[in-house]
Structure formats: structure tokens, C-alpha cells
Amino acid sequence: MGKPTKKGGRNRKAMQKAQQAAARDLVAVSHAASDPINHYAQFRHGPRSFILHVGPTNSGKTHDALQALMDHGSGIYLAPLRLLALETGERLRETGFACDIITGEERSLEQGARYSSRTIEMVDLERPYACAVIDEAQMIADPRRGGAWTRAILGIDAAEVHVCMAPEALDIVTTLVALCGDEARVVRHERMTPLSVERHPLDDDCVSGDALIAFDRQMVLTEAASIEDRGISTAVIYGALPWPARRAEAERFASGEAKVLVATDAVGMGLNLPIRRVVFTTVSKYDGRNRLLTASEVRQIAGRAGRLGMFDHGYVTSTCDENDWLRSRIETTIPPITSARLPFPRELGKDADVPLSVVLKAWSKAPLRFDMMRRVDLTGPITIASMLEQRGAGTGQSRASSRSTLLKMAFLPVDVHRDLDEVNGLYQGLKRKRHPMLPGGEVWEREYDREDHDLMRLERMVRTLSIRFAFARTLGLLDETMEARFSEERIRLERQVIAKVTGPKAPLIEDRLTTDLLDSEGNDGRLTGVWRF
């Protein structure tokens, strides 16, 4: 192949400029991009009454909002995290309410369900609700995910909407509600138990009810091993731990079987635990760069100490001699959030005449008419769209090359720093008559047929399983048999994770897992052929 000619290079540049200009024109005439307030009005049918629950962690704001939700007899709960959607959905079920649980990675449906517990990205704006609860609304300013809160507040079709938030989010949420023409009533919640930072750092062994906070999996496991070497039983919770394993570990800690909890900031939201004292092992975390914790993060985590009904006081300390710094972070005034993130309108990405990656970039750079709005960070979707476009996505009519497939895959719930190979493999499978990475395929059978994986490999397998489920569900490839196969494999892997994390106590915890699917499934859920489409 010869070298590109200067003329060819000029033609490519001219075509790129034309595409960029066309993308800017698309954004400029987009109602969703230029006037989001009125755009989302199409989903609202009738006046809405907002109850804004404002308060710190452990102040009962989510409890009161959920009580109002249950009093309505039907509705939806929107969570910031998958684990919180799962926890709340299970709580509603235990209370006697049929409840669907839907996240980007899984779906658990109940017959006749009048309630739904979902991660906020999974809200269906086309459905009306008697009541809606939007939790942790201070995340409306999050660069990547904040648009999901803006979308829900502007578009949820519910007569009564309860929004739970930290105090710094009140002004921006009130502004959005007013722009929609809706009424809002503020309910202020005070912390139920006092919280104080101990004068001195921890220089002795942990005691029952302590929760040590580290900020990555290796630190958590190392700290837990060190504590157990001193004869103190521990439970561990961290981000990569599957939900049943987290729940099982939480139950061990709640029951007293484990005296001490070692966890990441995954305990900052959800998982109500009997923590008397929070112990910071460090005051910095790595999330692309090593940085100090923000005041909001310190308060969110520290606020888990002193659970109402179990302790009359919550305490905070450190093992890194940072008690004074922690106290200053907890006592400082956090300035109000001044902007909400605006989500990318998916309908804008359906235009097949301009590459999706170019549209996403143009939307990211376009000006906004509202000073209190900022656009979400689309680095992930742009990266995926650009990669798949180089492989022919978005240029044809087949399932693999259609614009619809490209748009759906660009917004899969993945980490582009870790999961691009998985996304590429899933896309390549679409080009075949049978998909090797889905249940029954040769790659699936090869990857999920062993029992002797180490913990890190097991956690990665659970993660890729979730990505493959989200892929199959999003692209409409999922059927009942495949869904059962996904569930079976998830349970099997999660049991192995529990065995690794809890050691010889695993059988006590395994008995607590839900195995209805495996018991009722018989041989029908096991495919011997290859799933085709």
C-alpha cells in the first residue's frame, strides 16, 4: 500500500471539517441541547409536588422518603449506586411489597410489582408513577453521572417527588424545580446521633463496632489480614465485591460474627451497618490521580458512625495521625453547588449522516444558554464510539453496523480504562452468526468452566459477566433461557468469591444466599448448544 497523497490528506481534512460543521448544526437545532427545561416537559403530565429532604448522613432523610413511597402503594426509588438499588429493593420486598430491581448490570422482576428500585440511569421517563424518590441528589454535579439526576428531576412523571440530598445541593435543585414550574417544600433533617472526632489517633487494637476505611481492594485485604492475625475477626466490603458477598459480609458484621469491618468508601452510601466508630487509615485516594479526600467525602464516610437505635454517639479517628485534619473537614462549611450536569440526549445521536463520535464531541463543546448547567463528561462514550467506528460500526443496516447498535454500545456501563477489550470482543461477536462470548458460545464455555480462580480473577469474571448481561439486554438479545444462564453463572461465581473472602466461615454464609433459581431451574436452564441470533 502506497503512502497517502497530499490530495488524499486534504480531502480527509475537508471531510472532517464538513462533518464537524454538520454536527454543530445538529446540536444547535436540538431542543434537548438548547432548551432542556422545555424538552423534558414532554415527559411530565400534570403538576408535580416536590418534597426536598435536606440533611447530613444518618439524619433519616432517605428513611422518611421511603416511608412516603410505601404509603403511596406504588412508585419508584432511584439510587446512586447499584448496591443501594439492590439493598432498597430487597428492603421493600422484605416489607411485603412486590418490587422490581433493575440496574445496568442485572434485572430481578417480580410478578405484579407495583414498586421499582433502580439505579438512576435506568429510570423510564415514559412511565407515570404515583411517587418517586431520588436519592443522593448532591451527585447532580458529578462530571460523569450528574446528568442522570438532572434528567430525573426535570423529566420524572410523578405527582409526588421526594429528593434526598446534602445541604449543598438545595439551591441548585430548588432552581431546577422552579424552572419546571413545580412547587417544592423543604424538610430539614438533623443528624440523629452526635458525631465527634476523637482527640488522639488509634494506637491500640480495634474494638467491636469499628469500621476501618481504606481506599483500594489490596489495602482492605491487607488490613483485614493484619487484624485477624491479632485474633480479631473481620468482615470486608469493597467496590469489586459482588452484591451477595457484600450482603453476606454485612450480615456477619451486623450479627457480631465479625467484630470489625474493613471497607473502602463503598460504605459511604447504602448498607446500613452497626458502626460505632469510623477509623480512617488514610485521608487520600487514587482516582486517576492521588488526592486528598474532599470535605463532602469525609462527611459521607464519617457520618456512618453512630447508627441510630444501636449507639447514642458516633466517633471518628484515624491510624494516620490526621484527626485534626478530619475534624476540620467535618466542621468546615461546604459551599453550595452552583451547577447541574446536563445529560447527552440519545435522540441526537441517531442521525446517521455524521459519525457518532463527532456528534458527541460537538455536543460536549457547544455553549449552553443556562449558566447553572454544565455538560456531562462524555470521554467514555466518545472513546467507545471512536473505536467501534474504526471497525465499521454505525455505517450500515445490519445489527453489527447499525447506528442504533453503535449508540447503545457507546453508553454501556463500562470503565474504558479497563473494559475496552471486552467491548471490542462483544462487537466482533455481533458480526458472526453466533456469539462466542454469550451463553453457549465457545469463549463463554472456556472462560466459565473452572473452579480454581484466584480472588482477583473471580472479581474480574463477575465484572465481565455484568458487562455481557448489560450488552445482551441493551441490544435486545436476551431471552428467558439466556437470562437464567446468566443468573446461574453469577450465583456460582459469587459463591466462589464468598469462599475466598471469608475463608473457613464460607459455608455459614453460603446458606444465606438465595438459591431459588438454581433449585427451580432443573436441567432446563443449562444450554448445550450455542445461542444464535
Secondary structure by P-SEA (a helix, b strand, c coil): cccccaaaaaaaaaaaaaaaaaaaaaaaacccccccccccccccccbbbbbbbbbccccaaaaaaaaaaaaaccbbbbbccaaaaaaaaaaaaaaccbbbbbccccccccccccbbbbccccccccccccbbbbcccccccccccaaaaaaaaacccccbbbbbbcccaaaaaaaaaaaacbbbbbbbbcccbbbbbccccccccccccbbbbbccaaaaaaaaaaaaaaccccccccccccaaaaaaaaaaaaaccccbbbbcccccccccccccbbbbccccccccccccccaaaaaaaaacccccccccbbbbbbccccaaaaaaaaacccccccbbbbcccccccccccccaaaaaaaaaacccccccbbbccaaaaaaaaaaaaaacccccccccccaaaaaaaaaccccccccaaaaaaaaaaaaccccccccccaaaaaacccccccaaaaaaaaaaaaaaaaaaaaaccccaaaaaaaaaaaaaaaaaaaaaacccaaaaaaaaccccccccccccccccccccc
